[in-house]
Amino acid sequence: MILTPAELAALTPAELEELAEGLEKLVLDREAGKVPWLCDIPDCDGQPHPGRPGRHSRAAQRPPEGDDWDVWLALAGRGWGKTRTGAEWVIEQARHLERGALIGPTAADTRDILVEGESGILASAPATFRPDYQPSKRRLVYPNGAIQVCYSADEPDRLRGPQHHYGWFDELAAWRYLQYAWDMAQMGMRLGQHPRICITTTPRPLPLIKQLLKDERTAVVRGSTYDNLDNLADTFRRAVIAKYEGTTLGRQELDAEVLEDLPGALVARALIDRARVTPAEVPELISMAVGMDPAGTGAGDETGLVVTGWGVDQHHYVLADASAKRTPDQAARAAYALLEEHGASYIVVEDNGPKDWLEEVLRRVWRDLHPGETTPPPIRRVNASKGKKLRAQPVAMLYEQGRVHHVGSLPELEDQLTTWIPEESPNSPDRVDAEVHAITYQMKRDRGTRTELVNPHTAARKAGRVAAQHPALKARQAARRA
């Protein structure tokens, strides 16, 4: 904006103050290296150049042109710049549309990544158009009055009433109640002439992702971690890229490939998806257990913590995966917190000499949490005499029979189940081990209480009594004689 001396002289003191504040903000942005995000060079790589002295969008990070799309799907690897892309898009939408939805996998993700993250909205917005974040109201309010409301995909019912002009859905493939949350969010996109959605996610071969890829109204952009190497820390290259490059997990997380089922993997994704249930579909559970596997025993350095339940239908339900990097004391406390949260009966650990320290830590923390009580800690063991592959095989068979159900989506656990190939790597991941411990214990414990359907004729013969011929056999013999 250029003002003539006459126009400048005509400004009121309040207008002059506002102008000065705006100029100060522009100077601050320039000193911070901020420049307009979009660039008109067709094949721009995002690096500084004349007219754009700071880092800005690469060609692939620009919104689709034209009006023939409803969903912009940025399917890209870790570090590609998905968060910055989504943040810049919603900031631009707020300039001319009143209401937008910001949805992350959890409420913490929406706050910490979409809003307050290093590439989030507050960090990306220019000083002259930076919104006011009101966490108590879960919303951002822009200088022009536009509002963006924060939601969690873990709470789909909160999306029932609100309506929006546009939405930014981050890490869609990690949403716990993916289809339900998507449906609720879609129904709220009903303001304006053409509501639109921007999805930024690392790919997983989920039915909804595949459906979006086939939809002609979806504008798809793909990218890999390598597209943005210039903006990534050297430590990320050494610690992450060097470790996972060329692996199955690397193809998904770095190269952004939508992988199908891997030959030889412990469990096929299709089996998990086919048996997946919502919390409302879980039957009465006879027992629940927390499987625990300490860090350093498998392919990762996390402590595996997985909650499973045994239902009255004699099926297993995987209720939660709280695995994470923790100290032994932190892991024990997290295990007992899960025990209380889900009403589980036991913490199941591996019966293995080298891991006896884990049980000692669990006992000590139990005494700390229950001073003066004489009740022993609820710890149970499963036998570790077999190799990891042999121990996991019965659980894999249960998946094939449709008798293991994931309640909602458990992305990290599912990735390990579907990418661990026992023939190639004898060390199973910690999340898988924790689940196997819990289900194995429940299989052994509940086998004795299971109702067996016994042929009465076979039972009579075993008891030394003479029984009539089985009706089915009698019918087949009669048919042959006829």
Secondary structure, DSSP 4 states (H G I P E B T S, - for coil): ----HHHHHT--HHHHHHHHHHHHHHHHHHHTT---S----TT--SS-BTTB-S----GGGSPPPSS--SEEEEEE-TTSSHHHHHHHHHHHHHTT-SEEEEEESSHHHIIIIIITSTTSHHHHS-GGGPPEEEGGGTEEE-TTS-EEEEEETT-GGGGSS--BSEEEEESGGG-TTHHHHHHHHHHTB-SSSS-EEEEEE-----HHHHHHHH-TTEEEEEE-GGGGGGGS-HHHIIIIIHHHTTSHHHHHHTS-----PPTT-SS-HHHHHHH-B-GGG---EEEEEEEEE-TTSSSSSSBEEEEEEEETTS-EEEEEE--B---HHHHHHHHHHHHHHHT--EEEEEE-GGGHHHHHHHHHHHHHHSTT--PPP-EEEEE--S-HHHHHHHHHHHHHTT-EEEBS--HHHHHHHHH--TTT-SS--HHHHHHHHHHHHHHHHHHTTSPP---HHHHHHHTT---PPPHHHHHHHHHHH-
